[in-house]
Amino acid sequence: MLEIRRIECPSIQEYRDAARVWEARWDYLKPLNQEKRFEVFQQLGVELVVARNEEGLQAVCLVLPDTFTVAQKTGKFVWLFETAANKAMPGVGGLILYRIMNWYPAIACIGVSEEAEPLYGALRWKRHDRVWRCVHPISLKETVAQYRSRLDSAWKLHLATAASFLYDPLVAVWETLCGFGLAVSDKPVGQSSLARVRLASSYLNVYRTLCCGKVLEVVERGGAGRVVLDQLKGLDRLRAHAAMWRKLRDRNIPINEFVVTSWKAARRALLLGYLPIRMPIYYWEKTPTLGTWLEDLERTEFTFASCDKIL
């Protein structure tokens, strides 16, 4: 018999047991699953929802509490992440999401896989489309190797691999020239101005560069650099990003990325050397307030640090 439980204050061991389920789906997350990460979950109040039968855990979901502000009023919602289910039990993912909808009044999820999108549609979740993940391949060869399972045809794989022989050395030269004179430091643990980044820095690498007194800060997670703070504009911004790419290349990190919430910002990302890829937010709510906040998301400083993507 399948039992679905909400664990509001999980122990380190309960997080560790759940990690085995999502590791089976995403093996690149294995290095992250250490005690320090689970301690940060506890500090942030990350809850755990599990589906279990006599054979053990069959599905898991992490739940990150958050707040939003509409018309000067603060509301509560949660981000779902690391939602994974045993493929041998079809339908269990839908059951756990349905139960979650009964427990939380407002829920959001960003970075939903194409495989899972029909499930959210079937459960009548709404979709906010004005979010883009802007990706810059630092090493096209390593990017292809890391994400080859997402290339849906052999010709795309061969084309990207062939292009890497020209792209990689040219971009390396461009980084050196454009980012000349800017240093990128490994930021000490707990020194970021962003609360979640300060906590995550206990188990993730954080990189920072300064240009004319402005900051570019990046968190390394799951083989990618994720921008969490970017105060720069114009040519200074290009120089800072180039210097960051050079640092990430030295650390064998194949891509750098950031989030934007308008097409205007996505077009600017193209000029900076990033490819905008739509990354919608799926959400469900009992009363129409979270959706109002999302419609005005462009006016906020929404980054990877604003959700679960740096944890």
Secondary structure, DSSP 8 states (H G I E B T S, - for coil): --EEEEESS--HHHHHHHHHHHHTT-GGGGGG-SHHHHHHHHHHT-EEEEEEETTEEEEEEEEEEEEEEETTEEEEEEEEEEEEE-TTSTTHHHHHHHHHHHH-SEEEEES--TTTHHHHHHTT-EEE---EEEEEES-HHHHHHHHGGG--SHHHHHHHHHHHHHHHHHHHHHHHHHTTT--EEE--TT--SSHHHHHHTTTS-EEEEEETTEEEEEEEETTEEEEEEE---HHHHHHHHHHHHHHHHHTT--EEEEEESSHHHHHHHHHHT-EEEE--EEEEESSTTHHHHHHTGGGS---GGGSSTT-
